[in-house]
Amino acid sequence: MWIKLLKSMSPSEFRAIRLALGLTQADFADAVGVTRTYVGLLERGQKPISRRIADAAIRATPKPLNLISAETDPILREIELTLIRRGISFEKNFQSESEIFDFFLNEFSLGIVIQRDHMTALRKTRDVRDIIVANGKLAAEAISMLIDGKSLRLLKPKSISIKI
């Protein structure tokens, strides 16, 4: 289930689309109908990203990269932006049987849950074969780094709790 969610686009989201496509600023400028210099200004937040330019950027991207994060929770937004940037298909607030997962990666039958205060233990379902439960912002950042293929050594954690 893919829905184009465009309220507004941040400079980092605009840049993430370009980088995910592997385009130079000049090539991306051609795709969205502006100059290379203007793309640089947009990416640095020195010019606002108009609806026309945001729509053009989205049209230039294949699914699932054509999604824009609408998540307001900063921890969930971190993971959502990473999944979008990496082009990984996902569903938010996925319900399978009686369990609800923050993200479901259908291709991998994988559920991701950001643990809230006193959660009950989650169980695998017919749709979800494996579950990642992240406890806190640092753990969510670690998941994002793993999805991006980055080394966790870049984190300076006090403690990370990731259960798989």
N, C-alpha and C positions, 0 to 999 in steps of 0.2 A: 504494500500500500504506500504509494509515493504521492505526496501532496506538496506542491510548491508553496513554501511559506515565506512570503516576502512582505515584511512590514517595513524594514529599513535594512540597509547593508552597512556594516562597519568597515573601516579601512582594512582591518586585519582579515575580515571575511573576503573582501574583494581581492586582497593579495593572496589569500589561501587558495582561491579558485584559480588564479593565474599559475601559482606554483604547482598545484595539483595537476594542472593540464600540461605542465612542463614547458610553458611558453615564456619567451622573453617579454619585457615590457612592450617592445615594439610590435611583436606578433600579437600580443593581447590587445594592444591599442587598435590594430587593424580589425580584430574580431569584434570589438565593441564600438568602433567608429569614432575614436578620439586619437590624439597624438600620444607618442611615447612619453613626452614630458608631462602631459595631463594625467596619464596613468600613474606616474610617480607622485604627482601632487595628491591624487586620490588615495593612493596607498599610504601616504604619510599623514592623511587627514587634513591636508592644507586646502582642499576643495571638497565640498559636499558631494556625495554620490547621489546623483539624481535618479529618479525612478526609471527613466529611459536607459541610463547607463547600467543600472543594476539589472534591469530586464535583459539587456543585451549580453551582460556577463553570464546570466543564467542560461540564456539561449545558446551560448557558446559552449556550455558544459554538457557532457553526457550524464545520464542518470547513474548513480545517485548523487553525483557532485552538484546537481542543480538545486539542491536544498539549501536553505538558509536557516541557521539555527534560530528558533523562536523560544528557546529555553531561557527562563529567567533565573533559575537556581544556578549559581556560578559553578558548583561542583558538577552538576549534570551537563551544563553548557560546555565545560572543558571536554568531556567525553564525546558529546554530540558533535562539536566542531571537529574533533579528531576523526571521528567516523566519516563525516562528510568530506573532510580534506583527503582522507585515504580512499574515498570512493567505496566504502563498505556499506552494503545494503542493510538497513535496520528498521525496526518498528519501535516506537516509544510506547510506554505504558502498556506493554503486551500482557494480555491475560491468557493463561493456559490452565485449564481446569480451575482450581481455586487459587492459583498463585499469580501474582502480578510482578512483572519485571520492568525495571526502568528502561532497559533496552533489550531487544531480541535481535540477534544476528542470525537470520534464517539460514543463510548459507552454511553456517557452522553449527546450527541448532544450539546456540549459546545464549544464555540469559545473563545480563549484567544488572546488579542491584547495588545501589549505594545504601549502605546500612544506616538506618535511622535509629534513634535512641535504643529502644527495647524491641527489636524485631524478633519475631519467632523464626525458627529455622525454616529455610525454604527447602522444597523437595523438587527433584527432577519430575518432569511431566512428559506426556506423549510428544510434545513439541520441543521441549528443552532438555537436551541430554546432559549438558554441563552448565554450571552456574559459577559466575565470578561475583563474590560479595566483597565490596570495597568499604572499608570503615574509615571515613573522613576524607578531607580534601587532598592530603598527601597521597593516599592510596588511589584516589581518582586520577591524580596527576600521573602516578606510576602506570596506571592502566593506559592512559593516553600516550605515554612515552612508549610503552610496549607495542601498542597499535601502530605508532609511527616508526617502530623499528629502532628507537633510540636506546642507548644504554642507561640503565637505572643508576649507574654511577654518577650521572649528572645531577641526581637528586641528593640533597643533604638531609636525609630523614633522621628523625628522632626514633621513630618506629613505624613500620608499615605493616598493615595487616591485610593480606589478600588471601582469600580462601578460594581454591578451585576444586 
